[in-house]
């Protein structure tokens, strides 16, 4: 008997598995158990685990691009600089609630981005979309003279996002999300026009 599965629901089930356990630790049997698919249905739909992961990455990117835009729109009373600070601070503050499993995108890029060309390319495309979603806020902060315009908005956005991912990896190990918040505050403060270093930043 053929059973039709909700593709997005299936991908979300796989996404949760990859997020918690990593790509290499998850097998087809476990994916099928979680999603309710038979092996035959799985291979007919996705061909293999790599294609399945790529589609979970694409879905994650689509969902989060929407959430990023909605987040910034929901905080219209804040300045652009404050939006950026709150955005990254909230991402760090969320970690205890999800048992410090980090960011799905960061975890997959770290584990598989270099080892697998196809996964690396899909992950890179989703990452670029995140940069595209955040850059307008950085550019507006520059226009509002809250962030220096001596560096391109694109480069600043790349700096913020890569710093977030690096700090998040540290937070996962230390289980101290306040470390991440402190670092993002220092970074954003250092990007203010005519910034003067604080004693903490001189260390």
Secondary structure, DSSP 8 states (H G I E B T S, - for coil): ------HHHHHHHHHHHHHHH-STT--HHHHHHHHT--HHHHHHHHSSHHHHHHHHHHHHHHHHHHHHHHHHHHTTTS-HHHHHHHHHHHHHHTGGGGTT---HHHHHHHHHTTT-HHHHHHHHHHHHHHHHHHHHHHHHHHHTTSS-SSS-HHHHHHHHHHHHHHHHHHHHHH--HHHHHHHHHHHHHHTSTT----TTTT-
